[in-house]
Amino acid sequence: MSASGRWFIGPHAVRRYIERVAPALSYEDALERMISESEASHYVRKERDGCELWRGPKPGRVRFIVQPQIRGLPVLRTVLAEHDRRRPC
């Protein structure tokens, strides 16, 4: 997991980012871009299960599903593309 940026970003979230948002990126490039986008993202709302929905900057407007932590950085659970109809949490 990476502790750079706003959240801990685990391998699952990086793989979902590559799959759903940027298939041409390597793992390392995707992680770097995610860190940058997370720092420019904004909070949208709290979901029913306690996760938070954050939205990244334009033009991609990627949605980040974040699990708050009692201590330490929140954990980025998964990533959804802007128009992905999956339920966030």
PDB file as gemmi writes it, atoms N, CA and C in Angstrom:
CRYST1    1.000    1.000    1.000  90.00  90.00  90.00 P 1                      
ATOM      1  N   MET A   1       0.842  -1.183   0.000  1.00  0.00           N  
ATOM      2  CA  MET A   1       0.000   0.000   0.000  1.00  0.00           C  
ATOM      3  C   MET A   1       0.886   1.245   0.000  1.00  0.00           C  
ATOM      4  N   SER A   2       0.371   2.300  -0.584  1.00  0.00           N  
ATOM      5  CA  SER A   2       1.106   3.554  -0.636  1.00  0.00           C  
ATOM      6  C   SER A   2       0.533   4.531   0.386  1.00  0.00           C  
ATOM      7  N   ALA A   3       1.424   5.209   1.093  1.00  0.00           N  
ATOM      8  CA  ALA A   3       0.976   6.204   2.060  1.00  0.00           C  
ATOM      9  C   ALA A   3       1.176   7.615   1.535  1.00  0.00           C  
ATOM     10  N   SER A   4       1.518   7.752   0.269  1.00  0.00           N  
ATOM     11  CA  SER A   4       1.672   9.078  -0.322  1.00  0.00           C  
ATOM     12  C   SER A   4       0.301   9.644  -0.645  1.00  0.00           C  
ATOM     13  N   GLY A   5       0.137  10.930  -0.467  1.00  0.00           N  
ATOM     14  CA  GLY A   5      -1.129  11.542  -0.822  1.00  0.00           C  
ATOM     15  C   GLY A   5      -2.118  11.547   0.320  1.00  0.00           C  
ATOM     16  N   ARG A   6      -3.364  11.688  -0.050  1.00  0.00           N  
ATOM     17  CA  ARG A   6      -4.453  11.868   0.906  1.00  0.00           C  
ATOM     18  C   ARG A   6      -4.872  10.567   1.597  1.00  0.00           C  
ATOM     19  N   TRP A   7      -4.733   9.433   0.896  1.00  0.00           N  
ATOM     20  CA  TRP A   7      -5.215   8.144   1.406  1.00  0.00           C  
ATOM     21  C   TRP A   7      -4.163   7.052   1.221  1.00  0.00           C  
ATOM     22  N   PHE A   8      -4.328   5.942   1.971  1.00  0.00           N  
ATOM     23  CA  PHE A   8      -3.594   4.721   1.648  1.00  0.00           C  
ATOM     24  C   PHE A   8      -4.225   4.159   0.379  1.00  0.00           C  
ATOM     25  N   ILE A   9      -3.407   3.834  -0.590  1.00  0.00           N  
ATOM     26  CA  ILE A   9      -3.910   3.291  -1.851  1.00  0.00           C  
ATOM     27  C   ILE A   9      -3.362   1.886  -2.016  1.00  0.00           C  
ATOM     28  N   GLY A  10      -4.246   0.905  -1.956  1.00  0.00           N  
ATOM     29  CA  GLY A  10      -3.842  -0.486  -2.061  1.00  0.00           C  
ATOM     30  C   GLY A  10      -3.862  -0.999  -3.492  1.00  0.00           C  
ATOM     31  N   PRO A  11      -3.325  -2.197  -3.697  1.00  0.00           N  
ATOM     32  CA  PRO A  11      -3.264  -2.794  -5.030  1.00  0.00           C  
ATOM     33  C   PRO A  11      -4.627  -2.957  -5.697  1.00  0.00           C  
ATOM     34  N   HIS A  12      -5.653  -3.296  -4.927  1.00  0.00           N  
ATOM     35  CA  HIS A  12      -6.989  -3.473  -5.511  1.00  0.00           C  
ATOM     36  C   HIS A  12      -7.452  -2.182  -6.183  1.00  0.00           C  
ATOM     37  N   ALA A  13      -7.295  -1.061  -5.489  1.00  0.00           N  
ATOM     38  CA  ALA A  13      -7.734   0.228  -6.032  1.00  0.00           C  
ATOM     39  C   ALA A  13      -6.941   0.589  -7.287  1.00  0.00           C  
ATOM     40  N   VAL A  14      -5.653   0.314  -7.292  1.00  0.00           N  
ATOM     41  CA  VAL A  14      -4.833   0.605  -8.475  1.00  0.00           C  
ATOM     42  C   VAL A  14      -5.284  -0.253  -9.653  1.00  0.00           C  
ATOM     43  N   ARG A  15      -5.539  -1.528  -9.407  1.00  0.00           N  
ATOM     44  CA  ARG A  15      -6.011  -2.412 -10.494  1.00  0.00           C  
ATOM     45  C   ARG A  15      -7.367  -1.945 -11.025  1.00  0.00           C  
ATOM     46  N   ARG A  16      -8.272  -1.518 -10.141  1.00  0.00           N  
ATOM     47  CA  ARG A  16      -9.566  -1.013 -10.606  1.00  0.00           C  
ATOM     48  C   ARG A  16      -9.398   0.276 -11.414  1.00  0.00           C  
ATOM     49  N   TYR A  17      -8.473   1.121 -11.019  1.00  0.00           N  
ATOM     50  CA  TYR A  17      -8.212   2.358 -11.762  1.00  0.00           C  
ATOM     51  C   TYR A  17      -7.739   2.021 -13.177  1.00  0.00           C  
ATOM     52  N   ILE A  18      -6.817   1.089 -13.282  1.00  0.00           N  
ATOM     53  CA  ILE A  18      -6.315   0.677 -14.597  1.00  0.00           C  
ATOM     54  C   ILE A  18      -7.454   0.073 -15.417  1.00  0.00           C  
ATOM     55  N   GLU A  19      -8.224  -0.814 -14.818  1.00  0.00           N  
ATOM     56  CA  GLU A  19      -9.321  -1.503 -15.516  1.00  0.00           C  
ATOM     57  C   GLU A  19     -10.409  -0.534 -15.972  1.00  0.00           C  
ATOM     58  N   ARG A  20     -10.787   0.400 -15.109  1.00  0.00           N  
ATOM     59  CA  ARG A  20     -11.969   1.222 -15.361  1.00  0.00           C  
ATOM     60  C   ARG A  20     -11.671   2.606 -15.932  1.00  0.00           C  
ATOM     61  N   VAL A  21     -10.449   3.079 -15.761  1.00  0.00           N  
ATOM     62  CA  VAL A  21     -10.162   4.460 -16.131  1.00  0.00           C  
ATOM     63  C   VAL A  21      -9.027   4.591 -17.152  1.00  0.00           C  
ATOM     64  N   ALA A  22      -7.918   3.904 -16.930  1.00  0.00           N  
ATOM     65  CA  ALA A  22      -6.725   4.119 -17.758  1.00  0.00           C  
ATOM     66  C   ALA A  22      -6.012   2.808 -18.081  1.00  0.00           C  
ATOM     67  N   PRO A  23      -6.575   1.997 -18.969  1.00  0.00           N  
ATOM     68  CA  PRO A  23      -6.007   0.686 -19.263  1.00  0.00           C  
ATOM     69  C   PRO A  23      -4.588   0.700 -19.828  1.00  0.00           C  
ATOM     70  N   ALA A  24      -4.164   1.805 -20.394  1.00  0.00           N  
ATOM     71  CA  ALA A  24      -2.837   1.858 -21.005  1.00  0.00           C  
ATOM     72  C   ALA A  24      -1.716   2.121 -19.997  1.00  0.00           C  
ATOM     73  N   LEU A  25      -2.065   2.486 -18.762  1.00  0.00           N  
ATOM     74  CA  LEU A  25      -1.041   2.832 -17.777  1.00  0.00           C  
ATOM     75  C   LEU A  25      -0.447   1.600 -17.111  1.00  0.00           C  
ATOM     76  N   SER A  26       0.817   1.703 -16.753  1.00  0.00           N  
ATOM     77  CA  SER A  26       1.451   0.682 -15.918  1.00  0.00           C  
ATOM     78  C   SER A  26       0.952   0.872 -14.487  1.00  0.00           C  
ATOM     79  N   TYR A  27       1.193  -0.103 -13.648  1.00  0.00           N  
ATOM     80  CA  TYR A  27       0.785  -0.027 -12.249  1.00  0.00           C  
ATOM     81  C   TYR A  27       1.379   1.218 -11.586  1.00  0.00           C  
ATOM     82  N   GLU A  28       2.685   1.437 -11.778  1.00  0.00           N  
ATOM     83  CA  GLU A  28       3.370   2.556 -11.149  1.00  0.00           C  
ATOM     84  C   GLU A  28       2.839   3.898 -11.646  1.00  0.00           C  
ATOM     85  N   ASP A  29       2.589   4.002 -12.953  1.00  0.00           N  
ATOM     86  CA  ASP A  29       2.054   5.254 -13.505  1.00  0.00           C  
ATOM     87  C   ASP A  29       0.626   5.505 -13.008  1.00  0.00           C  
ATOM     88  N   ALA A  30      -0.169   4.437 -12.913  1.00  0.00           N  
ATOM     89  CA  ALA A  30      -1.535   4.572 -12.412  1.00  0.00           C  
ATOM     90  C   ALA A  30      -1.521   5.041 -10.958  1.00  0.00           C  
ATOM     91  N   LEU A  31      -0.660   4.463 -10.145  1.00  0.00           N  
ATOM     92  CA  LEU A  31      -0.555   4.859  -8.737  1.00  0.00           C  
ATOM     93  C   LEU A  31      -0.154   6.325  -8.627  1.00  0.00           C  
ATOM     94  N   GLU A  32       0.807   6.745  -9.417  1.00  0.00           N  
ATOM     95  CA  GLU A  32       1.244   8.142  -9.396  1.00  0.00           C  
ATOM     96  C   GLU A  32       0.097   9.080  -9.783  1.00  0.00           C  
ATOM     97  N   ARG A  33      -0.649   8.716 -10.817  1.00  0.00           N  
ATOM     98  CA  ARG A  33      -1.772   9.551 -11.244  1.00  0.00           C  
ATOM     99  C   ARG A  33      -2.868   9.571 -10.180  1.00  0.00           C  
ATOM    100  N   MET A  34      -3.122   8.425  -9.542  1.00  0.00           N  
ATOM    101  CA  MET A  34      -4.144   8.361  -8.495  1.00  0.00           C  
ATOM    102  C   MET A  34      -3.788   9.264  -7.317  1.00  0.00           C  
ATOM    103  N   ILE A  35      -2.531   9.275  -6.945  1.00  0.00           N  
ATOM    104  CA  ILE A  35      -2.098  10.133  -5.844  1.00  0.00           C  
ATOM    105  C   ILE A  35      -2.347  11.591  -6.200  1.00  0.00           C  
ATOM    106  N   SER A  36      -1.979  11.964  -7.412  1.00  0.00           N  
ATOM    107  CA  SER A  36      -2.189  13.337  -7.866  1.00  0.00           C  
ATOM    108  C   SER A  36      -3.676  13.694  -7.899  1.00  0.00           C  
ATOM    109  N   GLU A  37      -4.501  12.798  -8.453  1.00  0.00           N  
ATOM    110  CA  GLU A  37      -5.942  13.059  -8.525  1.00  0.00           C  
ATOM    111  C   GLU A  37      -6.583  13.079  -7.142  1.00  0.00           C  
ATOM    112  N   SER A  38      -6.099  12.240  -6.240  1.00  0.00           N  
ATOM    113  CA  SER A  38      -6.680  12.224  -4.894  1.00  0.00           C  
ATOM    114  C   SER A  38      -6.433  13.547  -4.180  1.00  0.00           C  
ATOM    115  N   GLU A  39      -5.281  14.142  -4.397  1.00  0.00           N  
ATOM    116  CA  GLU A  39      -4.959  15.409  -3.744  1.00  0.00           C  
ATOM    117  C   GLU A  39      -5.826  16.552  -4.275  1.00  0.00           C  
ATOM    118  N   ALA A  40      -6.318  16.410  -5.519  1.00  0.00           N  
ATOM    119  CA  ALA A  40      -7.161  17.454  -6.116  1.00  0.00           C  
ATOM    120  C   ALA A  40      -8.649  17.120  -6.031  1.00  0.00           C  
ATOM    121  N   SER A  41      -8.988  16.011  -5.387  1.00  0.00           N  
ATOM    122  CA  SER A  41     -10.395  15.592  -5.327  1.00  0.00           C  
ATOM    123  C   SER A  41     -11.145  16.324  -4.222  1.00  0.00           C  
ATOM    124  N   HIS A  42     -12.472  16.214  -4.272  1.00  0.00           N  
ATOM    125  CA  HIS A  42     -13.296  16.826  -3.233  1.00  0.00           C  
ATOM    126  C   HIS A  42     -14.319  15.815  -2.707  1.00  0.00           C  
ATOM    127  N   TYR A  43     -14.686  16.019  -1.453  1.00  0.00           N  
ATOM    128  CA  TYR A  43     -15.664  15.176  -0.769  1.00  0.00           C  
ATOM    129  C   TYR A  43     -17.049  15.418  -1.360  1.00  0.00           C  
ATOM    130  N   VAL A  44     -17.805  14.315  -1.594  1.00  0.00           N  
ATOM    131  CA  VAL A  44     -19.164  14.425  -2.115  1.00  0.00           C  
ATOM    132  C   VAL A  44     -20.190  14.080  -1.042  1.00  0.00           C  
ATOM    133  N   ARG A  45     -20.067  12.877  -0.475  1.00  0.00           N  
ATOM    134  CA  ARG A  45     -21.049  12.476   0.535  1.00  0.00           C  
ATOM    135  C   ARG A  45     -20.591  11.197   1.255  1.00  0.00           C  
ATOM    136  N   LYS A  46     -21.284  10.925   2.358  1.00  0.00           N  
ATOM    137  CA  LYS A  46     -21.087   9.669   3.093  1.00  0.00           C  
ATOM    138  C   LYS A  46     -22.119   8.676   2.591  1.00  0.00           C  
ATOM    139  N   GLU A  47     -21.684   7.445   2.316  1.00  0.00           N  
ATOM    140  CA  GLU A  47     -22.566   6.396   1.835  1.00  0.00           C  
ATOM    141  C   GLU A  47     -23.173   5.639   3.022  1.00  0.00           C  
ATOM    142  N   ARG A  48     -24.171   4.795   2.742  1.00  0.00           N  
ATOM    143  CA  ARG A  48     -24.878   4.055   3.805  1.00  0.00           C  
ATOM    144  C   ARG A  48     -23.953   3.189   4.658  1.00  0.00           C  
ATOM    145  N   ASP A  49     -22.924   2.614   4.038  1.00  0.00           N  
ATOM    146  CA  ASP A  49     -22.043   1.716   4.785  1.00  0.00           C  
ATOM    147  C   ASP A  49     -20.918   2.442   5.514  1.00  0.00           C  
ATOM    148  N   GLY A  50     -20.933   3.776   5.501  1.00  0.00           N  
ATOM    149  CA  GLY A  50     -19.923   4.548   6.204  1.00  0.00           C  
ATOM    150  C   GLY A  50     -18.760   4.992   5.328  1.00  0.00           C  
ATOM    151  N   CYS A  51     -18.670   4.462   4.112  1.00  0.00           N  
ATOM    152  CA  CYS A  51     -17.632   4.902   3.187  1.00  0.00           C  
ATOM    153  C   CYS A  51     -17.933   6.323   2.734  1.00  0.00           C  
ATOM    154  N   GLU A  52     -16.911   6.979   2.231  1.00  0.00           N  
ATOM    155  CA  GLU A  52     -17.077   8.321   1.690  1.00  0.00           C  
ATOM    156  C   GLU A  52     -16.886   8.290   0.184  1.00  0.00           C  
ATOM    157  N   LEU A  53     -17.665   9.064  -0.521  1.00  0.00           N  
ATOM    158  CA  LEU A  53     -17.524   9.216  -1.959  1.00  0.00           C  
ATOM    159  C   LEU A  53     -16.812  10.533  -2.217  1.00  0.00           C  
ATOM    160  N   TRP A  54     -15.700  10.459  -2.934  1.00  0.00           N  
ATOM    161  CA  TRP A  54     -14.933  11.633  -3.334  1.00  0.00           C  
ATOM    162  C   TRP A  54     -14.909  11.671  -4.855  1.00  0.00           C  
ATOM    163  N   ARG A  55     -14.871  12.856  -5.438  1.00  0.00           N  
ATOM    164  CA  ARG A  55     -14.815  12.988  -6.897  1.00  0.00           C  
ATOM    165  C   ARG A  55     -13.531  13.718  -7.270  1.00  0.00           C  
ATOM    166  N   GLY A  56     -12.848  13.130  -8.273  1.00  0.00           N  
ATOM    167  CA  GLY A  56     -11.604  13.714  -8.761  1.00  0.00           C  
ATOM    168  C   GLY A  56     -11.849  14.911  -9.654  1.00  0.00           C  
ATOM    169  N   PRO A  57     -10.762  15.575 -10.037  1.00  0.00           N  
ATOM    170  CA  PRO A  57     -10.872  16.786 -10.849  1.00  0.00           C  
ATOM    171  C   PRO A  57     -11.260  16.490 -12.291  1.00  0.00           C  
ATOM    172  N   LYS A  58     -11.693  17.530 -13.003  1.00  0.00           N  
ATOM    173  CA  LYS A  58     -11.966  17.418 -14.430  1.00  0.00           C  
ATOM    174  C   LYS A  58     -10.649  17.199 -15.150  1.00  0.00           C  
ATOM    175  N   PRO A  59     -10.587  16.558 -16.271  1.00  0.00           N  
ATOM    176  CA  PRO A  59     -11.715  16.135 -17.085  1.00  0.00           C  
ATOM    177  C   PRO A  59     -12.239  14.749 -16.715  1.00  0.00           C  
ATOM    178  N   GLY A  60     -11.466  13.939 -15.996  1.00  0.00           N  
ATOM    179  CA  GLY A  60     -11.860  12.552 -15.741  1.00  0.00           C  
ATOM    180  C   GLY A  60     -12.987  12.370 -14.750  1.00  0.00           C  
ATOM    181  N   ARG A  61     -13.023  13.218 -13.702  1.00  0.00           N  
ATOM    182  CA  ARG A  61     -14.063  13.142 -12.674  1.00  0.00           C  
ATOM    183  C   ARG A  61     -14.207  11.737 -12.091  1.00  0.00           C  
ATOM    184  N   VAL A  62     -13.081  11.079 -11.869  1.00  0.00           N  
ATOM    185  CA  VAL A  62     -13.074   9.732 -11.298  1.00  0.00           C  
ATOM    186  C   VAL A  62     -13.681   9.781  -9.905  1.00  0.00           C  
ATOM    187  N   ARG A  63     -14.437   8.725  -9.548  1.00  0.00           N  
ATOM    188  CA  ARG A  63     -15.012   8.641  -8.205  1.00  0.00           C  
ATOM    189  C   ARG A  63     -14.158   7.705  -7.355  1.00  0.00           C  
ATOM    190  N   PHE A  64     -13.817   8.155  -6.172  1.00  0.00           N  
ATOM    191  CA  PHE A  64     -13.015   7.390  -5.226  1.00  0.00           C  
ATOM    192  C   PHE A  64     -13.899   6.991  -4.056  1.00  0.00           C  
ATOM    193  N   ILE A  65     -13.873   5.720  -3.703  1.00  0.00           N  
ATOM    194  CA  ILE A  65     -14.620   5.213  -2.553  1.00  0.00           C  
ATOM    195  C   ILE A  65     -13.607   5.008  -1.428  1.00  0.00           C  
ATOM    196  N   VAL A  66     -13.782   5.768  -0.356  1.00  0.00           N  
ATOM    197  CA  VAL A  66     -12.789   5.825   0.719  1.00  0.00           C  
ATOM    198  C   VAL A  66     -13.404   5.349   2.025  1.00  0.00           C  
ATOM    199  N   GLN A  67     -12.663   4.509   2.724  1.00  0.00           N  
ATOM    200  CA  GLN A  67     -13.088   4.020   4.032  1.00  0.00           C  
ATOM    201  C   GLN A  67     -12.333   4.797   5.105  1.00  0.00           C  
ATOM    202  N   PRO A  68     -13.034   5.605   5.902  1.00  0.00           N  
ATOM    203  CA  PRO A  68     -12.362   6.360   6.967  1.00  0.00           C  
ATOM    204  C   PRO A  68     -11.738   5.414   7.998  1.00  0.00           C  
ATOM    205  N   GLN A  69     -10.671   5.862   8.621  1.00  0.00           N  
ATOM    206  CA  GLN A  69      -9.993   5.094   9.660  1.00  0.00           C  
ATOM    207  C   GLN A  69     -10.032   5.876  10.961  1.00  0.00           C  
ATOM    208  N   ILE A  70     -10.017   5.185  12.074  1.00  0.00           N  
ATOM    209  CA  ILE A  70     -10.005   5.848  13.376  1.00  0.00           C  
ATOM    210  C   ILE A  70      -8.636   6.486  13.612  1.00  0.00           C  
ATOM    211  N   ARG A  71      -7.584   5.756  13.256  1.00  0.00           N  
ATOM    212  CA  ARG A  71      -6.218   6.276  13.362  1.00  0.00           C  
ATOM    213  C   ARG A  71      -5.553   6.147  11.994  1.00  0.00           C  
ATOM    214  N   GLY A  72      -4.756   7.102  11.636  1.00  0.00           N  
ATOM    215  CA  GLY A  72      -4.023   7.027  10.388  1.00  0.00           C  
ATOM    216  C   GLY A  72      -4.831   7.514   9.193  1.00  0.00           C  
ATOM    217  N   LEU A  73      -4.257   7.300   8.029  1.00  0.00           N  
ATOM    218  CA  LEU A  73      -4.892   7.743   6.794  1.00  0.00           C  
ATOM    219  C   LEU A  73      -6.092   6.878   6.433  1.00  0.00           C  
ATOM    220  N   PRO A  74      -7.115   7.472   5.808  1.00  0.00           N  
ATOM    221  CA  PRO A  74      -8.219   6.672   5.270  1.00  0.00           C  
ATOM    222  C   PRO A  74      -7.698   5.734   4.180  1.00  0.00           C  
ATOM    223  N   VAL A  75      -8.467   4.704   3.853  1.00  0.00           N  
ATOM    224  CA  VAL A  75      -8.068   3.711   2.860  1.00  0.00           C  
ATOM    225  C   VAL A  75      -8.932   3.860   1.621  1.00  0.00           C  
ATOM    226  N   LEU A  76      -8.302   4.014   0.474  1.00  0.00           N  
ATOM    227  CA  LEU A  76      -9.022   4.041  -0.789  1.00  0.00           C  
ATOM    228  C   LEU A  76      -9.419   2.616  -1.127  1.00  0.00           C  
ATOM    229  N   ARG A  77     -10.726   2.324  -1.087  1.00  0.00           N  
ATOM    230  CA  ARG A  77     -11.209   0.958  -1.306  1.00  0.00           C  
ATOM    231  C   ARG A  77     -11.307   0.593  -2.773  1.00  0.00           C  
ATOM    232  N   THR A  78     -11.866   1.503  -3.580  1.00  0.00           N  
ATOM    233  CA  THR A  78     -11.997   1.214  -5.003  1.00  0.00           C  
ATOM    234  C   THR A  78     -12.177   2.515  -5.767  1.00  0.00           C  
ATOM    235  N   VAL A  79     -12.180   2.389  -7.085  1.00  0.00           N  
ATOM    236  CA  VAL A  79     -12.276   3.527  -7.989  1.00  0.00           C  
ATOM    237  C   VAL A  79     -13.360   3.230  -9.012  1.00  0.00           C  
ATOM    238  N   LEU A  80     -14.173   4.226  -9.312  1.00  0.00           N  
ATOM    239  CA  LEU A  80     -15.203   4.103 -10.345  1.00  0.00           C  
ATOM    240  C   LEU A  80     -15.004   5.212 -11.367  1.00  0.00           C  
ATOM    241  N   ALA A  81     -15.209   4.881 -12.627  1.00  0.00           N  
ATOM    242  CA  ALA A  81     -15.139   5.892 -13.664  1.00  0.00           C  
ATOM    243  C   ALA A  81     -16.302   6.867 -13.494  1.00  0.00           C  
ATOM    244  N   GLU A  82     -16.221   8.006 -14.132  1.00  0.00           N  
ATOM    245  CA  GLU A  82     -17.247   9.039 -13.979  1.00  0.00           C  
ATOM    246  C   GLU A  82     -18.644   8.536 -14.284  1.00  0.00           C  
ATOM    247  N   HIS A  83     -18.802   7.784 -15.346  1.00  0.00           N  
ATOM    248  CA  HIS A  83     -20.135   7.343 -15.765  1.00  0.00           C  
ATOM    249  C   HIS A  83     -20.412   5.881 -15.447  1.00  0.00           C  
ATOM    250  N   ASP A  84     -19.634   5.302 -14.571  1.00  0.00           N  
ATOM    251  CA  ASP A  84     -19.819   3.910 -14.175  1.00  0.00           C  
ATOM    252  C   ASP A  84     -21.082   3.813 -13.328  1.00  0.00           C  
ATOM    253  N   ARG A  85     -21.998   2.931 -13.683  1.00  0.00           N  
ATOM    254  CA  ARG A  85     -23.286   2.832 -12.981  1.00  0.00           C  
ATOM    255  C   ARG A  85     -23.245   1.894 -11.773  1.00  0.00           C  
ATOM    256  N   ARG A  86     -22.078   1.374 -11.437  1.00  0.00           N  
ATOM    257  CA  ARG A  86     -21.971   0.516 -10.262  1.00  0.00           C  
ATOM    258  C   ARG A  86     -22.332   1.301  -9.018  1.00  0.00           C  
ATOM    259  N   ARG A  87     -22.917   0.629  -8.070  1.00  0.00           N  
ATOM    260  CA  ARG A  87     -23.212   1.267  -6.786  1.00  0.00           C  
ATOM    261  C   ARG A  87     -21.895   1.518  -6.069  1.00  0.00           C  
ATOM    262  N   PRO A  88     -21.632   2.730  -5.578  1.00  0.00           N  
ATOM    263  CA  PRO A  88     -20.339   3.077  -5.008  1.00  0.00           C  
ATOM    264  C   PRO A  88     -19.855   2.186  -3.882  1.00  0.00           C  
ATOM    265  N   CYS A  89     -20.693   1.832  -2.926  1.00  0.00           N  
ATOM    266  CA  CYS A  89     -20.231   1.026  -1.786  1.00  0.00           C  
ATOM    267  C   CYS A  89     -21.074  -0.218  -1.649  1.00  0.00           C  
TER     268      CYS A  89                                                      
END                                                                             
